[in-house]
């Protein structure tokens, strides 16, 4: 009551101040062609427990991209002073190197921990795409099961996506076990 003469004992669950950087990275694989430009899209979410916060609360946001070629040569680029907004998508154009084997992207930033007197806590989210794995093997073709309308087709394609004709292909199909209920029930 307003006079302070009545109180009720109750319990509540106190959650820790746990921040999490939730970033979703997207790049069209079809854009990852040597000596061309590709667009990386990042949707950034800053979470406190299960609550969404404005990602602009991140200080010192940095996007790091590392490309590794089939010759194990790595190149790293950093992009700073990023403008992060709630519900917005951060886009960045990248140059695709020749013989790209892997593209790794990491978004980092700092957030003030209010419960620790404003101490800065590092947050990060990352994603990587392995690419051109067939070029590391002796294989010169690969099989693909494709759907065209309501029909499926098995395609045998070469390293450059060219169809290969007159090739023998062995296929082993195993159906999952299905247990059927009995047709009749016996009651006691």
Buried (B, 14 or more C-beta within 10 A) or exposed (E): EEEEEEEEEEEEEEEEEEBEBEBEBEBEEEBBEEEEEBEBEBBBBBBBEEEEBEBBBBEEBBBBBBBBBBEEEEEEEEBEEBEBEEEEEBEBEBEBBEEBBBBBBBBBBBBBBEEEEEEEEEBEBBBEBEBBEEEEEEEEBBEEEEEEEEEEEEEBBEEEEEEBEEEEEEEEEEEEEEEEEEEEEEEE
